[in-house]
Amino acid sequence: MARNSRSPRRLAVDGRDHLWAVRHEHRDGADRGCREVLAVRRDGDPGRLLIVFEGGPGRLLPDGYLHSGAVGTAGGALFNLHRPGTVRALVDEAVRRGWRGGPRTERLDGWTMLDALAGREEGPEPAP
């Protein structure tokens, strides 16, 4: 039986479980577009981390051509938000930026995080 793509997945980070899920959202109005959201929370914490990738010029999101969870920039790297290694790298980057979990929901701009990841030696994971 296939896993429900909407149910949270587990990821261990520094000995603590994190739950994560990816969703694609469409916003009202022709000029609002769509976005990809990676939601992460530490198991037991009420707050979440929302890493948001808003659509826009030069930004690649799932659109019928790209697969679910694909984010990237025109001429740049393509990342797959369904891969645990990508999620782990984004969580590590969020921690470097001060995210500690807890009761509040925090939102970070995913595009600035991808810029930081793309500049590292390990680079992005290949998209399937």
Secondary structure, DSSP 8 states (H G I E B T S, - for coil): ----TTS-EEEEETTEEEEEEEEEEE-SSTTT-EEEEEEEEETT-S--EEEEEE--TTEE--SSSS-TTEEEETTS-EEETTSHHHHHHHHHHHHHTT---SSS-EEEEHHHHHHHHHTSTT------
